[in-house]
Amino acid sequence: MDVFEAIRERKSVRSYDDRPVPTDVLEKILEAGRTAPSASNVQPWHFIIVTDLQKRTALSTGKYAKFLKTTPVVITGLGDREASPEWHVVDVTIAMENMVLAATAEGLGTCWIGSFHESEVKAALSIPDKWEVVAMLALGYEKEKMDITRAIAKRLHKRKTLNEITSYECFGKTKPT
């Protein structure tokens, strides 16, 4: 699968089967994050891979994160505030999006999780103070099922066209012909 196909195929998966993610596939996905660009190549990130049910349950207290209890893998992305005070959030986000695309190319589903209580995540995973929890990523094989909610949402919220989201040279100026 090429990168554009992975971008088109990527979707938020909230229901996973119980197949474990093979170690070599997980490491390939983590490598995609490791090789992401960062401001001044500081690489202000650290990723905690969580497979333990008790820990995944502790991470699932956010309003939209309940399904993490049944997700085979949760990757928690941390940013080092001291190493890169201005750019750690952006850099971690870029690395995690690389992981999302790599996972899609490997046939896995993901869901970006921003719904969490940082203090609870830090306590559950013993995260030192200098690290900020930027996001979590659910990862696993999608459970085969009819997802009526996704089908309805797709019909109601179609992707905007390029003309709707782009301007040239200044806001509101259309593409030159």
C-alpha positions as a printed Julia matrix, in Angstrom:
177×3 Matrix{Float64}:
   0.0     0.0     0.0
   1.44    3.38   -0.95
   1.19    6.4     1.33
  -1.76    7.97   -0.51
  -3.73    4.73   -0.27
  -2.96    4.55    3.46
  -4.17    8.14    3.87
  -7.42    7.37    2.03
  -7.99    4.05    3.85
  -7.26    5.31    7.38
 -10.29    5.47    9.63
 -10.96    5.69   13.34
 -11.51    2.16   14.66
 -13.17    1.73   18.04
 -13.87   -2.0    17.98
 -11.01   -4.51   17.89
 -10.8    -8.27   17.89
  -8.57   -9.98   20.44
  -5.74  -10.97   18.07
  -2.42   -9.74   19.42
  -0.35   -7.41   17.26
   2.8    -9.3    16.21
   6.0    -7.87   17.7
   7.63   -7.3    14.3
   4.59   -5.36   13.05
   4.45   -3.27   16.24
   8.16   -2.47   15.94
   7.7    -1.43   12.31
   4.94    0.98   13.39
   7.08    2.35   16.24
   9.98    2.77   13.81
   7.73    4.96   11.64
   7.29    7.22   14.67
  10.96    7.15   15.61
  12.01    8.37   12.17
   9.57   11.31   12.08
  10.99   14.81   11.72
  11.17   17.13   14.72
  12.18   20.73   15.31
  16.0    20.92   15.35
  15.96   17.08   15.34
  15.46   17.15   19.14
  13.08   14.15   19.01
  11.29   15.18   22.23
   9.18   12.05   22.41
   8.77    8.88   24.35
   6.16    6.21   23.65
   4.72    3.81   26.2
   3.27    0.63   24.72
   0.47   -0.68   26.91
  -0.99   -4.18   26.5
  -1.84   -5.02   30.13
  -5.64   -5.1    30.69
  -5.46   -3.38   34.08
  -3.39   -0.52   32.67
  -5.58   -0.2    29.55
  -8.6     0.01   31.86
  -6.89    2.81   33.82
  -6.34    4.66   30.53
 -10.0     4.33   29.51
 -11.56    6.85   31.9
 -11.9     9.64   29.32
 -15.4    10.29   27.99
 -14.57    8.91   24.53
 -11.93    6.38   25.56
 -14.03    3.61   27.15
 -13.17    1.16   24.36
  -9.48    1.16   25.3
 -10.3    -1.7    27.71
 -10.8    -3.95   24.68
  -8.02   -2.55   22.5
  -5.03   -4.91   22.2
  -2.42   -2.11   22.25
  -2.47    1.49   23.43
   0.49    3.68   22.51
   0.82    6.69   24.8
   2.76    9.55   23.23
   4.7    11.8    25.59
   6.4    15.11   24.85
   9.46   16.38   26.71
   8.58   19.94   27.8
  12.17   20.67   28.85
  13.89   19.46   25.67
  11.51   21.33   23.37
   9.25   23.77   25.23
   7.67   25.21   22.08
   7.49   22.22   19.73
   7.13   19.01   21.76
   3.38   18.7    21.1
   3.74   19.22   17.34
   6.69   16.84   17.13
   4.95   14.05   19.04
   1.84   14.54   16.91
   3.85   14.18   13.69
   5.49   10.99   14.98
   2.15    9.5    16.03
   0.56   10.29   12.66
   3.45    8.43   11.01
   2.48    5.48   13.23
  -1.18    5.78   12.2
  -0.27    5.59    8.5
   2.19    2.73    9.04
  -0.45    0.8    10.99
  -2.97    1.32    8.2
  -0.44    0.06    5.65
   0.08   -3.02    7.87
  -3.66   -3.78    7.93
  -4.3    -2.54   11.47
  -6.86   -0.1    12.74
  -6.13    2.9    14.94
  -7.99    5.6    16.79
  -6.46    8.83   17.99
  -7.36    9.43   21.65
  -7.4    12.95   23.04
 -10.05   12.16   25.64
  -8.06   11.41   28.8
  -7.25   12.79   32.21
  -3.55   13.48   32.13
  -3.05   13.06   35.88
  -4.65    9.6    35.75
  -2.58    8.52   32.74
   0.61    9.78   34.4
  -0.22    7.92   37.62
  -1.12    4.67   35.82
   2.08    4.68   33.75
   4.51    6.26   36.27
   5.29    9.19   33.98
   7.75   11.8    35.34
   6.67   15.46   35.61
   8.73   16.82   32.71
   6.73   14.7    30.26
   3.37   15.83   28.89
   0.84   13.26   27.7
   0.1    14.47   24.17
  -2.2    11.72   22.91
  -2.9     8.02   22.99
  -3.32    5.73   20.04
  -5.55    2.64   20.05
  -4.05   -0.07   17.84
  -5.22   -3.48   16.74
  -7.11   -5.54   14.19
 -10.57   -4.18   13.49
 -13.44   -6.36   14.63
 -15.57   -7.44   11.68
 -19.0    -5.94   12.24
 -21.61   -3.75   10.66
 -20.86   -0.22   11.83
 -24.11    1.66   11.26
 -22.88    4.75   13.13
 -19.86    5.1    10.84
 -22.03    4.65    7.73
 -24.46    7.37    8.89
 -21.63    9.73    9.86
 -19.95    9.23    6.49
 -23.15   10.21    4.69
 -23.8    13.24    6.89
 -20.23   14.51    6.96
 -18.71   14.16    3.52
 -15.12   15.26    2.98
 -14.83   18.86    1.87
 -13.38   19.58   -1.57
  -9.96   21.19   -2.01
 -11.67   24.38   -3.19
 -13.55   24.56    0.12
 -10.42   24.34    2.27
  -7.71   26.14    0.29
  -6.85   29.69   -0.72
  -3.94   30.95   -2.79
  -1.71   33.82   -1.68
  -4.3    35.17    0.79
  -7.45   33.94    2.52
 -10.4    33.6     0.18
  -8.47   33.89   -3.08
  -9.2    31.0    -5.42
  -6.73   29.02   -7.47
  -5.48   30.92  -10.5
  -6.82   29.52  -13.76
